[in-house]
Amino acid sequence: MFTRYALIGIVNTAVHFATYFTLITYGLNQSSSNVLAFSVAVTGSYLLNAKFTFQAKYKPKEYSLYVFFMGIISYSIGYVGDHLALPSILSLLTFSALSLLIGYKFSKLLFLKDK
């Protein structure tokens, strides 16, 4: 299960990175770039994980909760990066690592709670 989650995460991460660096290039700060890039990448990832990783149906309420929770983490890491003037790649890599671990646990909780 975790392997499928991680493979889908690779695609999600590529979309996230591409969107993030595009937004940074256009002058957005790390916090805004990170949360917007996460928002772009998360929908495909969520739907793929629902179908292929957890064999569950799309649940709008759970999706919204997941996006909100992970979005707060995404924004917070970007905010710290902005505040401490850290390299933007550090914020992105930090969120990606946390997203893999926390996101998996959170997704598992949401998708499997009714099974």
Secondary structure, DSSP 8 states (H G I E B T S, - for coil): -HHHHHHHHHHHHHHHHHHHHHHHHTT--HHHHHHHHHHHHHHHHHHHIIIIIS-----HHHHHHHHHHHHHHHHHHHHHHHHTT--HHHHHHHHHHHHHHHHHHHHHHHHHTT-
